[in-house]
């Protein structure tokens, strides 16, 4: 009895260690626990100390798609909390001699840089740029699976946001702020689609990050002039399955670029690459799971054939009465095996359903509440939608008219979808019956563009 309890305790500690450290290999985890006499806290501390001593491993990943780099570089980091320390440890103290801007990288307090920018260019940017340190931004991006836009800003004392209307004497960064970042469409796009971080080059960690990117990505994209004053923008994200930092874009913004070009060529195109990357990753996981499932049943089928051939040989030697009794038992055995196979298939369907539900929940925006809104105009844009599921359940939720139809799809996918027989539904479509039958396919249209501007009842139909 005591041996069984000890085994359960060790299994629990093993799972706890793997969950906290994100270690996938059982042998690695057991090695740390053995060296710590199965003290989970000591093992975790030992693992982090060992990883902190490893620094940053920079590798380049090339995907041949029209000759373009899909992933510019990946920085192997031991954990989100150690990202800034790892970036800082790579660079030597002589980085300041590489540029004429000798005051770059002289400030250690990020709040000073952030508050200077807000004071100089307006409070509207508090809704655009995240005020947290870079390590916290990376942690948030990993949790939400959202891209990060980093704007490397060269600070200039002088013009405020009220003086940027006179654009004849603007520096390149001031021109970028006035022409691009102050544009209403750009602000809305940044707030709704990315986590934006202000990287003031006076901040020590910011300048080191820029130099690190210049020595890695810059070598592939072409050397960029740090002293010409042009603003830098980087689009990056955190790998969903590990702590790799993926940089999708690293570019200097020239004064000729328009807000529309910035949204389309710099922001949206890289977000689309990120979404496709996540989709391919999910498809790869599902394909691997299906492959393991097929191998399992192939081996089982071979064993069944051998058993059946042996049983048929025995039946021929038995009398007719014995043969009848044996066949009855064989039929019962086959029925039990078929039921076991069906149960295993049902288990796989449940796992896939749970993956779909968790994925949809992470992409579903919070429900807008009309009573919490101040203006009557905003309240008028809130619509209540009632959704009838195939198993007879009814769901109700409020959406904003400017939300995309994908939000309704995510809300439906976040539910456990079953038909009236209790089977899990894999494929479905969304329709309305009144005043005419209409099917909704395009997730990129807003509710208003799809004709949904008031309370409505929709139906989920199994395909």
N, C-alpha and C positions, 0 to 999 in steps of 0.2 A: 504493500500500500504506500509506504514512504517513498519507494523508488518511483512509483507512478506520479506522486505529487512533485518530486524533484524534477522529473522529466517535463511535466507541465510548466513548472516554474521557469526552467531553462528555455523552453520554447517561447514563453511569454517575453522573457528578457531579450531573446534573439529578435523577435518581431519588433519590440520597442527600440532596440538599437538600430535596426534597419530603417525603421520609419523616421527616426530623428536625424540620422546621418545620411539617408538616401543611398545607402550601400545596397547593391543588388545581389552581390555574390555571398552565399551562405558561408563559404569557407573563410572569406575575409572577415566577416562579422564574428564567426566563432573564434577565429584567431585572436581578435582583440579581447573578446570576453574571457577566453582561457587565460590570457596573460594578466587579466585583471581579477582572476579568481571568481569570475561570473558576477562581479560588481558592475552593474550596468552604468552607473554614473561615472565610475573611474574609466570604463572602457570608452565611453563617449568623449570624455575629456582627453584621453590619450589619442583618439582618432583625430580630433580637431587640432591638437598640438602638432601631430604628424603632418596633417594637411597644410597647416599654416606655414610650415617650413618648406613646402614644395614650390611656392611662388606661382607664377603665371606661365602656362604653356600655350604658346601662340601657334596655331596651325591654320593653314588655308585650305578651303574646301572648294573645289571647282566642279560646276555642273555645266556640261556643254550644251547650251541652248542658244543657238545662233551666235556662238562665240562669246556670250556674255557671262560675267560672273554672277551667279545667283547668291552665293554666300561669300562675302568678301573675306572675313576672317572670323574665327571662333576663339575666344579666350577661355581656357579651362580654369574655372575658379572653384575653390573648395567649398564655398557656401556663400549665399547672398550677403550675409553680414560681413564677410571678409573681402568683398569686391574692392572697396576703396583702398584698403591696405595693400592688396595684391597689386593693383595698378601703380600705387606709389612706389612699391619696392622695386619695380623694374627699372626705373629711371635713375640716373646719377645726378649729382648736384650741379653739374656743369650745363644743364639744359638751358639756363638763362642766357648763355653766351651765343645761342643759335639764332637770335632775333634781335633787332634793334629796339624792340619794345621792352626795355629792361625792367619796367614795372609790372610786366605780366607775371602772374604767379606769386605775388607778394602778400596777398591777404589769405588768412586762414579761416575767417568767419564768413560762411556762405550767406548768412542773414544780412550782413552789411551790403553785399553785392545785390542781393534780391531787393532789399528795401530801396537802395539807390536807384535801381531801374524803375520800380513802381513810382517812386517820387518824381522821377524825371519824365516818364512817358505816360503816366495815368493809372488810376486804380482799376481800369478795365482789364489790365493784364493779370490781376490777381485771379481772375477766372480762367485765364489761358495757361499760365505757367504754374507748375507745382512748386510750392515753397519749401519742400523737404530736401534733405541731403540726397546725394545721388544713390547711395546704398539703399535708402528707403524707397526711392523711385523704382529701382530695379526689383525690389521685393514685391512692390505693388504690381508691376508689369508682369511678373511671373505668375502671381495669383490670378490676375484678370486675363492673362494671355493677350495683352494689348501692346501695340507698338509704342515706342518712345521716340519723340522728335526732340533732338538736342540742338539748340541754337547757340553757337559760340559767339558771344557778344564782346566787341571791343568798346569799353566804356569811354565816353567823352563828356567832360563837364561842359555845360552851356545850354543848348537848346532843350526846351521842354516840349511836351506834346502839343502845347498851344502855339509853339513857334515853328512846328514842322510843316505848316502850310506854305511857308516860303521855302520852296525846295531847290532854290538856285545855289545855296551854299551848304548843302548837306554832305556829311561824310557817307561812305558806302553803307555803314551799319545804320545810320540815321535814315538813309534813303530806303533801305530794306524794311525798317520799322514803319516808316510813313507810307510806303507804297504797297507793302505786302501784309505785314502783321496787323496794321490798323484796319485793313479791309474787313468788312463785316462777314463776308462769305468765308474768308480764311479763318477768322476767329471761331465762327460756328463749326467749321469742319474740324479744327483742332480740338475744341471742347468735346465734340461728340464722337470723335474717332481715335484720338491718340492721347497719350500722357506727354505733355510738353514740359521740357525742363530748360531753364535759363542757365547757360554755362558762361558766366562772366569770366573772361580770361585773366582778371586780376586774382581770381580764386586759385589757390595752389593746386588743388585736386583737378580743377577744370583744365588748367594749362597742361598738367601732366597727361590728362586724358587725351587732349588734342595732340600732344607730341607722340603719344603712344599710337594713336590712329594714323598720324602722319608717317610713322616709321613702318607700319604694317599695311594698311589699306592704301596709303598714299603711294607706295611703291608700285602697286598694281594699276591704280587709277591715274597715275602721273603725279609728279611732285607738285605740290601747291605752295604758293608764296605766302608765308605766314605774315609778312610785313607789308602787304599791299593794302590792308584794311578791309578787304572784301569779307563779308560775313560767311561763316561756315555753318552748314546744317547737316546733321547725321540722323538717319532713321535706323533704329535698332530694336531688337526684341530678345526675350529670354527663351531658350529652347524649352518646350513643354515637359520634356522627360528628364532634363538635367539642368545644370546651371551654366551652360554655354551661352555666351553673349554673341548674338548674330547681328552683324551690321549689314543692312540692305542697301544703304545709300550714304555717301560721304561726298559732299559737293560744295563748292563756293558759289554763292548766289550773285549774279551780275545784275547791274542796275536795269538792264533791258527787260528782265523777266517780269511778266504780269502776274497778278493774283491768280488768274485762271490757269496759267502755265505752272505756277507753283503748286497749286492744288493737284492738277492732273499729272504733271511729270515728276514731281518730287514726293508728294504725300500719297495720293491715291494709288499710283502705280506700285509703290512699295508695299502698301497695305494689302493690295491684291496678291502680291507675291507671298506675303506672310500668311494670308488666309489659304492660299493654294498649298503652301508648305504644311500647314496644320491638317488640311484635308488629306493630303498624300500620306502624312504620318499616321492619321487615324485609319486610312485604308490599308496601310502596311500592317498595322497591329491586327486589324480584322483578318487580313489574309494569312498572317502567321498563326492566328488562333484557329482559323479554318483548316490550315495545313496540318496542324497537330491533331485536330479532330479527325481528319481523313486517315492519317497514319494509324491512329488508335483503332478505328473501325476496320481498316484493311487487315491488321494483324488479328483482330477478333474474328473476322470472316474466315481467314485461313484456318484458324483453330476449330471453328465450327464445322468446316468441310471435313477436316480430319476426323472429328468426333462422329459426324453423321455417317461417314464411310465405315467406320468401325462398328457403329450401332447397327447398320444395315446388314453387315456380315453376321452379327450375332442373331438377328431376327430370323434369318434363313434357317438357322439350326434349331429354332424353337418350334414347338407345336403351334397349331393355329390358335388355340386358346391362349397360350402364352404370348403369341405374336399380337393378339388383340389387346391383351393387358399392357404389353410393352409399348405399343403404339399410343395407347391412351396416355401413358406416363410421358412419352416423348412429346406428344402434342401439348401437354400441360407445361413441359419444360420450355418448348419453343414459345409458347404464349408468354411465359414469364420473361424470357429473353427479349421478346419484342417489346414488352412493357418497359423493361429496363432501358432498351434503346430509345424508346419514346421519352422516358423520363430524362435521359441524358440530353436529348435534343431540346427538350423543354428548358433544361438548365442553361444550355447555351443561349437560347432565345431570351431567357431572363437576364443573363449577363449582358448581352447586346442591348437589351432594352434599358438596363440600368446605366450603361455607358452613354446611350442617347439622351436619357433624362438628365444626367449630370452635366453633359455638354451643353444642353439647351438652357439649363438653369444659369450657367455662367455667362451666357450671352443675353439673357433676358433683362431688360432694364427694369428699375423699380416702378411700381404702379403709380401713375400720377393721381393725386387726390384733389378733386375740385375744391373742396372746402379749405384746403391749405393754400390756395392761390389767391392773390390779392386782387387782380383785375378781372372784371367780368368778361373781357375779351379772351383771356386765357382759359377761364372756366368754360366758355362756349366751345372751345376746341377739344374738350374732353368728351369722349363718347363711351357709353357702356355697351359692351358686346357680350352676348350670351351664346355659348357654344354647346351644341348637343353632340355628345360622344356616341360611338356605335353601341356601347353597352347600356345606353339609356341615361347615363349621368349628364347633368347640366352644370356648366361652369360659367361664372360671371367674372368679368374683369374690366377695368377702365383703361383706355389707351388714349394717346394724344393723336389728333388728326394728322400731325406731321410725322408721326412714327412710320417706319417702313412696315410693309406687310410681314417681313421676316419676324417682327416682334410677336405677331399673332401666331406664326408658325412655331417660334421658340416656346411660347406659352403652351401650345398644344403638345409639343414634343416633351415638355417637362412633366407631363402626366403619364401615368401607366395606361397605355391604350390597349383595350381588349374588346373583342366582339361579344355578342350575347352568349356564346358558348364558353367564354372564359379564356379563349386563345389569344395570345399576344399578337397585335397587329403590327406588321412591318411597313406596309405601304398604305397610304391614305391620301385623300384629296379634300379640299375645303370648298364648300359650295353654299350658295344662298338660294332659297326657293321662291322668294317674293321680292319684287313684283314679277320677276322672271328668273329662270334658272341661270346662275352665273357661277363659274368656277374661277378660283383665284390661284394663279400659278406663279406670277412674278413677285419675288420677295423684295425687289428693289423699289417697287412703287410705294408711295405713301398711302395711308388709309384714304386721304382725301382724293388722291389720283385714282384710287380704285373704286371711288363712289361711296365710301363709308364716312359719312359726316354726322350721323345721328345714331341713336340706339338701334341695334340690329341683332337678329338671331341668325347664326351660321351653323352649318352641319358638317361634321367630320364623317366622311364616307370611306369604308374600306375598299381598296382597289383590288 
